[in-house]
Each structure stands twice: as C-alpha cells, then as structure tokens.
C-alpha cells in the first residue's frame, strides 16, 4: 500500500490510523533517510494507542518505552547497532513477549531478526519539500 503525506501532521495521522489496527506483539519496521519522518510516524502510533507521553527518537538510548495506552509501545532505534546479535543483547525477545507494539527505526540493520509477520514502513521524500511517500507492506497491508 502506498500513502502520501504533505506534512508531519499527516504522517502522524497515518501512524495513528495504523496503530488502531495493530494487535499485541506487532512489530513495525521502518526504513528511510534521516529526517524522513520515521519518528513522526511513531508519534502518531503512540497517539493511536492512547499514549499521552511525549515521543522522542531513542537514538542514544536504543529503546524508549511508553505505557498508559491500550498497548505499550516500544520504540527502537537500531542506527547504532552493528547487527542482529546486538539486538538480542538488549533483550529483544523480552520486549516481544511483553505484548506491546515494537516500532523499529533503521530496521535494515537487524533485518534477519525480524519475523515474517513484520509490517514494513518505508518513508521517502517526494518531489515537494514536505511531501513523503510511505510504502506499507506486510500481513493485512
């Protein structure tokens, strides 16, 4: 499925819409250039899950946890990881077992660790300054 966004707010709205359809244990894997809108999409996901906390990029912490909504949200940034082995060192399987939603930025780093039912969101810049092209694929999309 391909979606288009003309602003950060529209990208968040697409994230909100997706989150309302996710089941416990869902993994959403993001790819896209720096500044493409991955964190904005995750901010929308948090809103869709009813999470009121401020969502920020977990670049230096690797994972931010958000609770208080219909499901917990685990927001990962894999930019600083070397490979999937590093992922397992931070307790990836524990997060999967907790029944929340895992949103994984820079997922190409840990591609081999992702299950077949992972939902993929690729965000690319469009022809206009704020335009984004979002390609969503995976079960149900």
Long-range contacts (C-beta under 8 A, 24 or more apart in sequence): 1-135, 1-136, 1-137, 1-141, 2-133, 2-134, 2-135, 2-136, 3-133, 3-134, 3-136, 4-126, 4-131, 4-132, 4-133, 4-134, 5-37, 5-130, 5-131, 5-132, 5-134, 6-128, 6-130, 6-131, 6-132, 7-130, 8-37, 8-40, 8-130, 11-37, 11-40, 11-41, 11-44, 11-123, 11-132, 11-134, 12-40, 12-41, 12-43, 12-44, 12-47, 13-44, 14-41, 14-44, 14-134, 15-40, 15-41, 15-42, 15-43, 15-44, 15-45, 15-47, 15-48, 16-44, 16-45, 16-47, 16-48, 17-44, 17-48, 18-44, 18-45, 18-48, 18-119, 18-121, 18-136, 19-44, 19-45, 19-46, 19-47, 19-48, 19-49, 19-101, 20-48, 20-49, 21-140, 22-49, 22-71, 22-101, 22-119, 24-71, 24-99, 24-100, 24-101, 25-96, 25-99, 25-100, 25-101, 26-101, 26-102, 26-119, 27-96, 27-101, 27-102, 27-104, 27-114, 27-115, 27-117, 27-118, 27-119, 28-101, 28-102, 28-103, 28-104, 28-118, 28-119, 28-120, 28-121, 29-104, 29-107, 29-114, 29-118, 29-119, 29-120, 29-121, 30-103, 30-104, 30-105, 30-106, 30-107, 30-120, 30-121, 30-122, 30-123, 31-106, 31-107, 31-108, 31-120, 31-121, 31-122, 31-123, 32-122, 32-123, 32-124, 33-124, 33-125, 36-123, 36-124, 36-125, 36-132, 37-123, 37-132, 38-105, 38-121, 38-123, 39-105, 41-103, 41-121, 41-123, 41-134, 42-73, 42-75, 42-103, 42-105, 45-73, 45-101, 45-103, 46-73, 46-75, 49-73, 49-101, 57-105, 58-105, 62-90, 63-90, 63-95, 71-99, 71-100, 71-101, 72-98, 72-99, 72-100, 72-101, 73-100, 73-101, 73-103, 74-98, 74-100, 74-101, 74-102, 74-103, 75-103, 75-105, 76-102, 76-103, 76-104, 76-105, 77-105, 77-106, 78-104, 78-105, 78-106, 78-107, 78-109, 78-110, 79-105, 79-106, 79-109, 81-109, 81-110, 82-109, 83-109, 83-110, 84-109, 84-110, 84-111, 84-112, 84-113, 86-110, 87-113, 88-113
